[in-house]
Amino acid sequence: MPDEQQVDSRGEARQTFFAKQQLIQSTRAVFRQLAGVLRNASLYPAAHPFLLSSAEKLLTQVNDLLVMRKDVAFYMVGGELFFETNAVPIDQSLATLMEQFTSRDVGGVIFKPGLTSEEIIRFAYLMNNDAKFFADRTKVEEVMAREEITHIVIHRVLLVDKKTGSTIKEGTKKTTEVFMEAIDTVKDMAESVHKDKVINMRLVNSTVQKLVDNILQNRDALTGITNLKMYDEYTFAHSVNVSVLAISLGTYLSFEKPQVAAIGVAGLMHDIGKVNVPLEIINKPDKLTDREWAMVKRHPIEGALLLADIPAMTKLAMVASFEHHQHGDVRGYPRIDNMVQQHPFSQIIAIADAYDAIIAARVYYKVPTPPDQGVRILLQKRGTVFNAVLVKAFVNMMGIFPVGTVVKLDSGEVGIVMHQTGDLMRPRVLLLTKFDGSEKENPGAEISLLEIENGRPKRSIMGTIEPTGVGIDIKKYLE
């Protein structure tokens, strides 16, 4: 890829990420200001300067978002706050406001063009009625019409119909099936190289497309599968894990679908050079000798050379294979003169590769590193070994407690992280009681750690538990 194209793609990735973060912060400010208006409306009359000032600030913030939109819509689902498709991080004041809304059966608020500060104040007084007032939705609508609240729309709390969700998913393969098919593809690739045959790129591209489609449908499920400890299949599972994590980060950064697919192929191929490293060295339980380590350090070069001979192979896959260990420190390899900055895709592959290597349970590791500790290690290395912006995006996507992490709660309960929320420390958790996978059939077993009770979080995470050590098969919960 020409230098100017590399600069453009790097700039686009950063611009997309920063624009998304800026939007989230703007929408968070709107909802926080709304909390201030409702609070002031409970304390002051309509003409009070404090109330008028807070309403004007909210109006200005809403109008800024309305410039490119037909409305500004917030939704509250399962203890989480969303603006469009973006999860909005919440603090204590926002959690209190969400509790006030949901207790009144309000699950969504939409602001429309033409809104005035006077209308905002009238809406604030309406929302400060007790919960019983909102039981009669017809009465609420009548009051809103009478008070001329016409540019604000409220919706009931969204109820998710699990039967409908099951119907939608009918005919699609389970996440674990897609994952295992990808492992078979990597095995096929390795076998082709060993037999000096051409890698089946049609199979590779088809496999990556399935991964992309699965992640677009449910990113959390497939990233959770990457936490499975696959001792026997580690070499192959690692390549799939890196592909999954890279695809997930690409979708999180709003890359175009062809770019996401390209980074998926690069992830699947990044370690192809290791097929030329003897298995006894790859799986050696002791420290490698200098000669053995030199052989391992050649795998990026070997990989790039192998990929260069494959028809229809993308140049990005070759670049990522060569660059994914060229970190910003002296331990990076292979070393070359006039070192240039890694391509953005190589930087993404490097982060995914490092994270999976950190949490992997190889046969010679006595204690696997928990996923949350893997996230913290990446954070320690941001800005030095790894691109700081991409690490931040990766952690925001994965959460401090990634999907599949088994956690101990301050309530004494044990749960498994199923989905992330707008708060990195407060994911959605499936409470475990039988430890056999059957809990996921109970709709009430999955709770959000954003839930508030008496103005405080109802539950919080105290620590993590290594699932294999206590006989928990996380695969049963992530299928």
C-alpha positions in Angstrom: 0.0 0.0 0.0 1.4 3.4 -0.9 2.5 5.6 2.0 -0.3 8.2 1.5 -2.9 5.4 1.6 -1.4 4.1 4.8 -1.6 7.6 6.3 -5.2 8.0 5.1 -6.4 4.7 6.6 -4.6 5.4 9.8 -6.2 8.9 9.9 -9.7 7.6 9.1 -9.4 5.0 11.9 -8.5 7.6 14.5 -11.0 10.1 13.2 -13.8 7.5 13.4 -12.8 6.5 16.9 -12.5 10.1 18.2 -15.7 11.2 16.5 -17.6 8.3 18.2 -16.1 9.1 21.6 -16.9 12.8 21.2 -20.5 11.9 20.3 -20.9 9.7 23.3 -19.5 12.4 25.6 -22.0 14.9 24.0 -24.9 12.7 24.6 -23.8 11.9 28.1 -23.7 15.7 28.8 -27.3 16.0 27.5 -28.6 13.3 29.7 -26.7 14.7 32.7 -28.1 18.2 32.0 -31.6 16.6 31.8 -31.0 15.2 35.3 -30.1 18.7 36.5 -33.3 20.2 35.0 -35.5 17.6 36.7 -33.7 18.2 40.0 -34.1 22.0 39.8 -37.8 21.5 38.8 -38.3 19.7 42.1 -36.8 22.6 44.0 -37.8 25.8 42.2 -40.7 27.5 40.5 -40.8 27.8 36.8 -39.5 31.3 36.7 -36.5 30.7 38.9 -33.1 31.6 37.3 -31.5 28.3 38.2 -34.3 26.3 36.5 -34.3 28.6 33.5 -30.5 28.5 33.1 -30.4 24.7 33.3 -33.3 24.4 30.7 -31.4 26.7 28.3 -28.2 24.7 28.6 -30.1 21.5 27.9 -31.8 23.1 24.9 -28.4 24.2 23.5 -27.0 20.8 23.8 -30.0 19.1 22.2 -29.9 21.6 19.3 -26.3 20.9 18.7 -27.1 17.2 18.3 -30.2 18.0 16.1 -28.0 19.7 13.5 -27.5 16.4 11.6 -30.5 14.5 12.9 -34.2 14.5 12.7 -34.4 13.8 16.5 -32.3 13.0 19.6 -33.4 9.7 21.0 -32.3 8.0 24.3 -33.4 4.5 25.3 -33.0 2.7 28.6 -32.8 -1.1 28.2 -31.9 -3.5 31.0 -30.2 -0.9 33.2 -28.2 0.5 30.2 -28.5 3.9 28.5 -28.3 4.1 24.7 -28.1 6.9 22.2 -28.8 5.6 18.7 -26.6 2.4 18.7 -24.1 3.7 21.2 -24.0 2.7 24.8 -23.6 5.8 27.0 -21.4 5.4 30.2 -23.4 6.4 33.3 -22.4 7.8 36.6 -24.4 8.0 39.9 -26.5 11.0 38.8 -27.4 9.4 35.5 -28.2 6.1 37.2 -30.5 7.9 39.6 -32.3 9.6 36.7 -32.6 6.3 34.8 -34.1 4.7 38.0 -36.6 7.6 38.1 -37.6 7.1 34.5 -37.9 3.3 34.6 -39.9 3.4 37.8 -42.4 5.4 35.8 -42.4 2.9 33.0 -40.5 5.3 30.8 -37.9 3.5 28.7 -37.2 6.1 26.1 -37.1 9.9 25.6 -37.0 11.6 22.2 -36.4 15.3 21.6 -37.6 16.8 18.3 -36.8 20.0 16.4 -38.8 23.0 17.6 -38.2 22.3 21.3 -38.1 25.3 23.6 -36.8 25.8 27.1 -40.3 26.4 28.4 -41.4 23.1 27.1 -38.4 21.4 28.7 -39.5 22.9 32.1 -43.1 21.7 31.6 -41.8 18.2 30.8 -39.6 18.3 34.0 -42.6 19.1 36.1 -44.5 16.2 34.4 -41.7 13.7 35.1 -41.6 14.8 38.8 -45.1 13.3 39.3 -45.1 10.1 41.4 -45.0 6.7 39.7 -48.7 6.1 40.2 -49.5 9.0 37.9 -47.7 7.2 35.0 -49.8 4.0 35.5 -52.5 5.5 33.3 -50.7 6.2 30.0 -53.8 7.8 28.4 -53.9 10.3 31.2 -50.2 11.1 30.8 -50.7 11.7 27.0 -53.7 14.0 27.8 -51.6 16.1 30.2 -48.7 16.3 27.7 -51.1 17.6 25.0 -52.7 20.1 27.4 -49.3 21.3 28.5 -48.2 21.6 24.9 -45.4 19.2 25.3 -45.3 18.3 21.6 -41.6 18.1 20.9 -40.7 15.5 23.5 -41.9 11.9 23.1 -41.7 9.3 25.9 -41.9 5.5 25.3 -42.7 2.7 27.6 -39.9 0.4 29.0 -38.8 -2.0 26.2 -39.6 -5.6 26.9 -37.5 -8.1 25.0 -39.5 -11.1 23.7 -37.1 -14.0 23.9 -39.4 -16.1 21.6 -39.1 -13.5 18.9 -35.3 -13.5 19.4 -35.3 -17.2 19.0 -37.3 -17.0 15.8 -34.9 -14.5 14.3 -32.0 -16.7 15.1 -33.5 -19.9 13.6 -31.5 -21.2 10.7 -28.3 -19.5 11.9 -25.4 -21.5 13.2 -24.4 -21.4 16.8 -21.5 -19.3 17.7 -19.4 -22.3 18.8 -20.1 -24.0 15.4 -18.8 -21.0 13.5 -15.8 -20.9 15.8 -14.9 -24.6 15.4 -15.4 -24.3 11.6 -12.8 -21.5 11.6 -10.4 -23.8 13.5 -10.9 -26.4 10.8 -10.0 -23.8 8.2 -6.8 -22.9 10.0 -5.9 -26.6 10.2 -6.6 -26.9 6.4 -4.3 -23.9 5.8 -1.5 -25.5 7.9 -1.9 -28.8 6.1 -1.7 -27.1 2.7 1.5 -25.4 3.6 3.1 -28.6 5.0 2.1 -30.4 1.7 3.3 -27.5 -0.4 -0.2 -27.0 -1.7 -1.9 -23.7 -2.4 -4.1 -22.4 0.5 -7.8 -22.4 -0.4 -8.5 -18.7 -0.3 -12.2 -19.3 -1.2 -12.5 -21.3 2.1 -10.5 -18.6 4.0 -12.7 -15.8 2.7 -15.9 -17.7 3.4 -14.8 -18.5 6.9 -13.9 -14.9 7.7 -17.2 -13.7 6.2 -19.1 -16.0 8.6 -17.1 -14.6 11.5 -17.8 -11.1 10.4 -21.6 -11.8 10.1 -21.7 -13.5 13.4 -19.9 -10.7 15.2 -22.1 -8.1 13.6 -25.1 -10.0 14.9 -23.7 -10.6 18.4 -20.2 -9.4 19.1 -20.2 -10.4 22.8 -20.9 -14.1 22.1 -18.0 -14.7 19.8 -15.5 -12.6 21.8 -16.6 -14.6 24.8 -15.7 -17.9 23.0 -12.1 -16.6 22.8 -11.8 -17.1 26.5 -12.2 -20.9 26.2 -9.1 -22.8 27.3 -8.3 -25.1 24.4 -5.1 -26.9 25.4 -5.1 -29.4 22.5 -6.1 -26.9 19.9 -4.2 -23.8 21.1 -2.1 -23.3 18.0 -5.1 -23.2 15.8 -7.5 -21.6 18.2 -5.0 -18.7 18.7 -5.3 -17.7 15.1 -9.1 -17.8 15.2 -9.1 -15.8 18.4 -6.9 -13.1 17.0 -9.1 -12.9 13.9 -12.3 -12.7 16.0 -10.8 -10.0 18.3 -9.4 -8.0 15.3 -12.8 -8.2 13.5 -14.6 -7.1 16.7 -12.3 -4.1 17.1 -12.7 -3.2 13.5 -16.5 -3.2 13.8 -16.2 -1.3 17.1 -14.2 1.4 15.3 -16.9 1.5 12.6 -14.6 0.3 9.8 -16.3 -0.5 6.5 -17.2 -4.1 6.0 -14.5 -4.8 3.3 -11.9 -3.4 5.8 -13.3 -5.6 8.6 -13.1 -8.7 6.4 -9.5 -7.8 5.3 -8.4 -7.5 8.9 -10.2 -10.8 9.7 -8.1 -12.5 7.0 -5.0 -10.9 8.3 -5.8 -12.1 11.8 -6.4 -15.7 10.6 -3.0 -15.6 8.7 -0.8 -13.7 11.1 1.0 -16.7 12.6 1.1 -18.8 9.4 4.9 -18.6 9.5 4.9 -20.8 12.6 4.2 -23.9 10.4 7.9 -23.9 9.7 8.8 -24.0 13.4 9.0 -27.5 14.8 6.2 -28.5 17.1 8.6 -29.5 19.9 9.7 -25.9 20.0 6.2 -24.4 19.8 5.1 -26.7 22.7 8.3 -26.8 24.7 7.4 -26.5 28.4 10.9 -25.1 29.4 12.7 -21.9 28.5 13.8 -21.8 24.8 17.5 -21.9 24.0 18.9 -19.0 22.0 18.9 -21.1 18.8 15.2 -22.1 19.4 14.2 -18.5 20.1 15.9 -17.4 17.0 13.8 -19.9 15.0 10.6 -18.6 16.6 11.5 -15.0 15.9 11.7 -15.8 12.2 8.0 -16.7 11.9 6.9 -13.2 10.9 9.4 -13.2 8.0 8.5 -16.8 7.0 4.8 -15.9 7.2 5.1 -12.9 4.9 7.1 -14.9 2.4 4.5 -17.7 2.4 1.6 -15.3 2.0 3.4 -13.5 -0.9 3.2 -16.7 -2.9 -0.5 -17.2 -2.5 -2.8 -16.0 -5.3 -5.5 -13.6 -4.2 -3.8 -13.0 -0.8 -4.2 -9.4 0.4 -1.2 -7.3 0.9 -2.5 -6.3 4.3 -2.3 -9.9 5.4 1.4 -10.0 4.4 2.1 -6.7 6.1 0.3 -7.7 9.3 2.1 -11.1 9.4 5.5 -9.3 9.1 4.8 -6.4 11.5 2.6 -7.9 14.3 5.6 -8.3 16.7 7.3 -5.0 15.8 6.3 -3.3 19.0 7.6 0.1 20.1 10.2 -1.4 22.5 13.6 -3.1 21.9 12.1 -6.6 22.2 10.1 -6.1 19.0 11.0 -8.3 16.0 12.0 -8.6 13.2 14.3 -5.6 13.5 14.9 -3.6 10.3 16.8 -0.4 9.5 14.9 2.8 9.1 12.0 1.4 11.2 8.6 2.8 10.0 5.4 2.9 12.1 3.3 -0.2 12.0 0.3 -0.2 9.7 -2.9 0.4 11.8 -4.1 -3.1 10.9 -0.8 -4.5 12.2 -1.2 -2.6 15.4 -4.7 -4.1 15.9 -3.4 -7.6 15.2 -0.6 -7.0 17.7 -3.0 -6.1 20.4 -5.3 -9.0 19.7 -2.3 -11.4 19.5 -0.9 -10.2 22.8 -4.2 -10.3 24.7 -4.9 -13.9 23.6 -1.4 -15.0 24.4 -1.6 -13.5 27.9 -4.9 -15.2 28.8 -4.2 -18.5 27.0 -3.9 -21.6 29.2 -1.0 -23.5 27.5 -0.2 -26.9 28.9 2.9 -25.6 30.6 1.3 -22.7 32.4 0.4 -23.6 36.0 -2.1 -20.7 36.5 -3.9 -19.2 33.5 -4.1 -15.4 33.5 -7.8 -14.2 34.0 -9.2 -12.1 31.2 -9.6 -9.0 33.5 -5.8 -9.2 34.3 -5.1 -9.5 30.6 -7.0 -6.3 30.0 -5.0 -4.6 32.8 -1.7 -5.7 31.3 -2.6 -4.2 28.0 -3.5 -0.9 29.7 0.0 -0.9 31.4 1.6 -1.2 28.0 -0.4 1.4 26.1 1.6 4.2 24.6 4.8 2.2 24.8 4.4 -1.3 23.3 1.0 -0.8 21.9 -0.9 2.1 20.3 -2.6 4.0 23.1 -5.7 4.9 21.2 -6.3 1.4 19.9 -5.7 -0.1 23.4 -8.3 2.3 24.8 -10.8 1.2 22.1 -10.0 -2.5 22.7 -10.6 -2.1 26.5 -13.8 -0.1 25.9 -15.0 -2.9 23.6 -14.0 -5.8 25.9 -14.7 -4.2 29.3 -12.6 -4.5 32.4 -14.3 -7.9 32.9 -14.6 -9.5 29.4 -17.5 -11.7 28.4 -16.9 -15.2 29.8 -15.3 -14.0 33.0 -16.6 -15.7 36.1 -17.1 -13.1 38.8 -17.8 -13.1 42.6 -20.3 -10.4 43.6 -20.5 -8.5 46.9 -24.0 -10.1 47.4 -22.3 -13.5 47.8 -23.5 -14.6 44.3 -21.4 -16.0 41.5 -22.0 -15.0 37.9 -20.6 -15.1 34.4 -20.2 -11.9 32.3 -22.5 -12.1 29.3 -22.6 -8.6 27.8 -20.9 -5.3 28.3 -22.7 -2.1 29.3 -21.8 1.6 29.2 -19.9 1.2 32.4 -16.6 -0.8 32.0 -16.9 -2.0 35.6 -20.5 -3.0 35.5 -21.4 -5.6 32.8 -24.5 -7.7 32.5 -24.0 -11.0 34.5 -25.8 -14.3 34.4 -26.2 -15.5 38.0 -25.1 -19.1 38.5 -27.0 -21.4 40.8 -26.7 -24.9 39.2 -23.4 -24.4 37.4 -24.6 -26.7 34.5 -25.5 -24.1 31.9 -29.2 -24.3 32.6 -29.3 -20.8 34.2 -29.3 -19.2 30.7 -32.8 -20.6 30.1 -34.1 -18.5 33.0 -34.8 -14.9 31.7 -34.6 -13.5 35.2 -31.1 -14.9 35.9 -29.3 -12.3 33.8 -29.0 -9.0 35.6 -27.2 -5.7 35.0 -24.7 -4.5 37.5 -26.0 -1.0 36.6 -29.2 -1.7 38.6 -29.7 0.8 41.4 -31.4 0.1 44.7 -32.0 2.9 47.2 -29.8 5.2 45.3 -26.8 2.8 45.2 -25.6 -0.1 43.0 -27.5 -3.2 43.9 -24.5 -5.5 43.2 -20.8 -5.0 42.5 -17.9 -7.2 41.5 -15.5 -8.2 44.3 -13.2 -10.4 42.2 -12.9 -13.1 39.6 -12.8 -16.9 39.7 -10.9 -19.2 37.4 -13.7 -21.4 36.0 -11.8 -24.6 35.3 -10.6 -24.6 38.9 -14.2 -24.8 40.2 -15.6 -27.0 37.4 -17.5 -24.3 35.5 -17.7 -25.0 31.7 -18.1 -21.5 30.3 -18.7 -23.0 26.8 -22.2 -24.1 28.0 -23.1 -20.5 28.7 -21.7 -19.0 25.5 -23.1 -21.3 22.9 
